[in-house]
Amino acid sequence: MTRLDSTATTTGTAAVAATGAVRGQHPDRPARPRATLALTSAATAVALMTYTAPMVTLPDMAADLHTPLSAQAWLLNGTPLGLAALLLVAGSLADDYGRRRIFVAGTLALGLTTALGALAGSTWLFTLTRVAQGAASAALLASSLGLLVHAFPTPRGRLHATGVWGAFVSGGIAVGPLLTGALPDWRLGYAVLAAAALVVAGLSARTLSESRAPRGGRPDLLGAVTFGLALVALVAALTLGRDGWLRAPVGLLLAAFVLLTGAFTLVERRSATPMIDLALLRRPRFLASSAGGLFTGLAVIGLFSFLPTLLQRSLGLSALETAWLFLLWSGLSFAVALQARRLAGRMASRHQLVLGFVLHAVGVLAMLGAIGAGSWPRLLPGLLIAGVGSGLLNAALPLLSVESAPAQRAAMGSGAQQTFRYIGSCAGVALTIAIATSAGSPAHGADIAMVVSAVLATVGAVSVAAWK
């Protein structure tokens, strides 16, 4: 970003903060930066805990819901599907109609849908609640960064806030599996998470101030429908593809994805209030942010979403033992993300992404052969290295996403980056499960999946570095 662009962004952010009272902020409820950071971080952690909760309980859940192996990807992919389909929509709605309003609604909906998930008695009912949880999470995740940009108008404050928020992404990933693994029943874990989300929603409704950047005009409903259907078609194709990529349903779904994506592009070009400003595609920072999100989903989330299940099946670990082992990666990711803001001025966020991808690749390659040898201690060095890489990614992505879009469209910029992240996640989970379950033995399949993850991380590093 040039000096002029940086100045314009800072000025725009200050202008949004200054005009908040005119554009919907409650006059008796001024912006409270610390409370805003605490509540958005707490809601984000709960959303990520809900996202990762099934990682160590997948075998028990599949047995309880009578889910065949071919359909287990849906138990994991339901939430990222809802996230990917609704993040961009939620970001635009938050900017136009109120970030606090969308945030509170999303957090409340997350609590209710998580409670329904605890009561689900079949694979399809549970998958539908997971999709709904993803949609609710999309609302709170996209609007939370918009709330932070409003509450922290200075570059230094924004750096601190996005760093803490990114750390709580890692923190939620760390605590979710540990919580569900420690409880005697996976349904009880979902009930606890539902209660936590409802508490945060109530506190947010009483505490947060409103902010928006209205553009006028009607919501881009046609864009939302075409984009959502395109993503549903893509994720369905990727999930069904593990049973054969040349089957007619897979081909038809991929064709539908291409056609709907083309239709979405046309709609956005003609809309007075598009969900995403296509002019952003000419911004190198936006392209770097999008590539970073996509390959984080493909390489990192895709592998580590199914790795705990592989460890249980191959090494005979319990859900709680797997969660503690998993905590080495996710807990270190939280610690690194929380401290990564100290790199400001020394390392650009784009370079931080590149380093994160490289460390992830090195870490997963260091784990090769460990599962085949039946030795979980051999996983430790790789988990630690990959954990550092994940922490750098989680710290850099939110900062780059808000830097890559105009300050008044902060929620939209956040939604766009996270949309790519969870599209990558859906594809990565489906790809990892397909590789790991069709390679003859789980150990051999795990090694192939790790190599693929390392290659994808390397491609991600090159892609981010290319957009200067």
N, C-alpha and C positions, 0 to 999 in steps of 0.2 A: 504494500500500500504506500502511495506517495505521501509526502508530508502534507500536501494540500488535502488529500483524501482523509488522512488521519485527523486533521483539524476539523474538516467538515463533519466527520463522524462524531467527534467529541462535542462539537457545537450542536449537532442534531440531537444528541442524547440529552444535553442540558436543556435544550428547547422543549423536548418531550416532558422532562421532569418539571420544568417551569410552568407548562401549560396543563399539567395533570388535573388541576382543579377545574379548569374550563371543560376538559374533555372527560368528565365523568368521575373524577376523584371526589370522594366524600370530603366536604370542607371541614367536618369535625373529626376526620380520621386521616391525619397527615401520614406520609410515608414513614415507616419505622424500619430502617435498614436491617437491624439485628433480628427483629422478629420476622421480617420477610425472609431473610436468609435461613433462619432456623426452621420455619414452617415449610418453605419450598424444599429444603434439604431433607427434612423428615418425610415429607410426602414422596419425594424421589426415592429415598431409601426403601419405604414400604412398597412402592411400585416395583422396584428391582428385586426385593425380597419375594414378592408374589411371582415375578417372572422366573426366578431361579428356584423357587420352592420345590418343583418336581424333579430337579436334577438328581438328587440322591434317593428319592422315594419312587422313581419311575417303576422299578420292578414290582413294588408293593401296590402301587396305583394300578398298573396294568393287570395284576392278578385280581384286585378288588373289582375293577370295572370290566373284567373279561376282555381285555384289549389284545388282539393278535399282534404279533411282531410287526406285520406290514402296516399296521395303523398306529404304532406307538409314536411315530413322528408327529402325528396330529396333537398328541398330549403335550408336546413341547412347542409345536409351531403355532398353536392357537393364539397365544399372546402376541408374539411378534407379527402375526398376520394382522391383528387388530391395530397394533402400533403402526405398522407400515402404511396401512390403508387410511388411517385417520390423522396421523401427525401433521401432515401438510394442511389438511382441512382445519384442524384444531388451531394451528399456528395463525392462520389467516383470520379465523373467527375471534381468536383472543385479541389480536391487534385491533380489529374493527369494532368488536362489541364488548370488550372488557376482559382484561387478563385475569383479574380477580374472580370475575363471574365464571369464566371457563375453568379456572383452577379449582375453585370450590366445587363446582358441579362434577368435575372429573374425579376429584378425591372422594366425594360422596359416592359416586357411581362405582368407584373401585371397591369401596367397602361393601356395598350391596352385592356386587357381582362375585366378589370373593366369598362372601357368605353363601351365595347360591352354589358356588363351586364345591364347598364343603358338603353340600347336600346331594350333589349329582350322583345318580346311580348307574349311568351308562357312559360309554366312551363318547357318544355324540353329544350328550347333554353336558358332560364335562368340557368337551372341546368348545362348545358354544359359549360356555361361561368364560373359558380362557380367551376366546376372541373378544368377548365383551370386556373382560379385564384389560385387554390390550387397548381397546378403544378408549376406555376410561383413563388408562395410563397415558395415552397419547395426549389427552386434554390437559392433564396436569403437568406433563413433561414439557410440552411445547410452550405453555403459558408461564411456567415457572421461570424460565430464562428471561422472558419479557418483563416479568415482575422484578427480577434482579437488576436488569438494565435500568429500569425506572427508579428503583430504590438506591442504586449506586451509579450516579451519573458520571463520575470521574473515571478516567482510565485506571488509576490505581485501585480505586474501590471495586471496579468491575473485575479487575484481575483477581483480587482477593475473593470476591463472591463466587465467580465461576470456578475458581480453584477448589473452594470448599464444596460447592455443589457437585463438581466432578468427583471429589473424594467420596461423597455419599453415594454416588453411583456404584463405586467400587465397594463401599461399605454394605450397601444393600445386597450386592452379589455375594458378599462374604457371609452375611448373617442368615440369609434366606435358607440355604441348605442346612446350616448348622441348627437353626430353629426346628425345621421339619424333621431333621435326622434325630434330634434329641427327644422328640415327643413320641409317645407310643403309637399314635395314629396320625396319618397324614392329614386327615380331615380336621383334627384338632389344630394343627398348624395353620390351616386355612382360616379357621374361626378366629385365632389370635390375630392374624394379619387383617382380617376384616374389621375387628374391633379397633385396631390401631389406625386404620384408614379413616374410620368414622370419627375418632377422636381428633385427628388432624384436621378433618373437614370442618368440624365444629369450631375449633380454635381459629382456623383461617377465616371463616365467615365473620368472626367477631373482631379480628385483629388487622387483617390486610387492608390496604388502601387500593382503590381502583385506578387503573390507567388504561388508556387506549390510544390508538392513532387512526381514527376513522377516515375512510377515503370517500364515503358516500356511495350510493348505488346499492344494488341488491347483492346478497351472498352468491358466490359462484357455485350454485347447486349442480349445474350440469358438469362443471369441472370436477366437483367432488364425486359425483356418481361415476363418471368415466374413469377417473383415477382409481377409485376404490375397486371397481370391477376389474380393471386391468391387473391390479395387485392380487386380487383373489384368484384370477386365472393363472397368474405366474406361480404363486405359491402352491396351488393345487397341482399344477403340472410338475413342479419340482418334487412334491411329496409323492405323487403317483408314479413318477419316473423310476423310482427304485425297483419297481416290479417290471420294468421294460420301457425303454425310451422310445421304441418304435411303435408302440401301441397307438391306435387311433385316438383315444381320449386325450393322451398326452399331446399329440400333434395338434388336435383341435384347440386345446387350452392354450398352447403356445401361440397359435395363430390368432386366437382371440386377444391374447395379451398384446401382440404387435398392433393389431387393428385398433384396439382401445387406446393404446399409448399414442398412436397417430391422431385419433379423435381428440384425446385430451390436449395435445399440442395445438390443434386447430382451435379448440374452445378457448384455451388460454390466450392465444394471439388476438382473439376477437373480443374477449371479455373486458369490460370497463374496470372490473375489480377482480383480477385473476388471483387464484390461490397462490401462484408463484410468478414473480416477475421474470419472464424469460430473459430479460436483459442481464440478470445476474449470471447467466451462463457465460457472459463475456468477462466476468471478474475472476482472475486467477485464484484469489483467496477462496471464493465460493466453490470453485472447482476442486481446489485442494481439500476443503472441508468435506465436500460430498464424497470424493474419493477416499478420504480418511474414514468416513463413516461406513461406506460400503465395504471396504476391506477389513475393517474392525469386525463387522458382522460376519463376513465370509470366513476369515482366518481365525479370529479369536473366539467370538461367541459360538460359532458353529462347532468348533472342536470341544471347547470346555462345557458346552451344554450336554454332550453325550459321554464325555470322558468319565464322569463319576459312575455311570451305569456300566461302562466297560470294566472299570476297576472292581466293581462289585461282582460282576459275572466271572471275571478272569482270576482275581486274587482272593475271592471269597470274603471281602470286607463287608462289614455291616454298614447300614446307612449312616450311623453316627461316626464310625471310623472313617468312612469316605468323606464325610463333611469336614472332619478335623484335618484330613490330608488336603482337601480342597481349600481349606482356610489358609494354608501356606501360600497359595497363589493369590487368592482373592484378598486376604488380609494384608499382604505386602503391597498389593495393588492399591488398597485404601491408604496405607501409610505414605506411599510414594506420591499418589495423587494429591494428598493433603499438603505435602511439602514442595510439590513441583512449582508452585507459584514463585518460589525463591529463584527459579531459573529466569524470571523475567529480566530482560535487559542483557542477559548472557546468551540466551538461545531463543530464537523465534519459535512460535508455536508450531509452524510448519516443520522445522527441523526437529522439534520434540516428537512430532508424529513419526517422522522417518526413523528416529532412534528407537521409538517404542516398537515399531514393526520389526526392526532388525533384532532387537532383544527377544521378541516373541519367537521369531524364527530360530534363533540360537537355542532358546529354552526348549522348544518342542523337539528339536533335533537331538538335544542332549537326553531326552527321555526315550529315544528309540531302543527297543530291545528289553526294556524294563518289565513290561507286562509279560512277554514271552518267557523271561527268566523267573517270573513269579516273585519278583523282589520290589516291594514298594519303596524301600529306601533309595533305590536307584533313580526314582522319580524326583527326589528332593532337589538336586541342583537345578534341574530343568524347570521345576515349578517355581523356584525362587527367581530365576532369571526371567522367565515369562511373566511372573508377577510384577517385576519392576517395569517391564515393557508395557503391560496392561495399565499400570498406574500412570505412566507418561501419556498413553493414549487417552485415558479418561480425563486427565487434566487439560490436555491440549484441545480436544475436540469441542467442548462447550465454548471456550474462549475464541477459537477460530470461527465458530459458527456465528457468534454475535459480532465479530469483527468483519465478517464477510458480507453482511447485509447492512443497509441503512439502519440507523438506530431506531427510527420510528417503525421499522418492520422487524424488530428483533425476534419476536415470537415466530414469525414466518421463516426467518433464517434458521432458527433453531429447529423448527419442524422439518425443514427441508433436509438438513444434515442428518437428523435422527431418522427420517424416513429412509434414507439410503442405508443407514446403519442396520435397521431392522429388516429391510429387504435382503441385505447381505446375510443377516442372521437366519432368516427363513431358508434361504438357499444353502447356507453353510450347514445348518442342522440336517436338512434333507440329504445333502451330499455326504456328510460324515456318517450318518446312519446307513446310507446306501453302501458306502465303501466298507465300513466296519462289519456289516452283517452279510456281505457277499464275497468275502475274500478267503473262505475256507475255514479259518480259525479266527477267533476274536483277537488273539495277539497279533497275528499277521495283518488283520484288518486295521487294528489300532495303529500299527507302524505305518501303513500306507496312508491312513488319515492324517497322521502327524506330518508326514512328508508333504502331503498336499497342502496342509495348513501352513507349513513353512514357506512353500512356493508362493502361495497366495499372499502371505505377509510381505514377501520380497517384492512381489508385483505392486502391492500397496505402497511400499516405501518408494519405489521408483515412480509411481503415479503421482504421489504427493510432491516429490522432489521436482517433478517436471513442470508443475504449475508455479512459476516464480512470480 
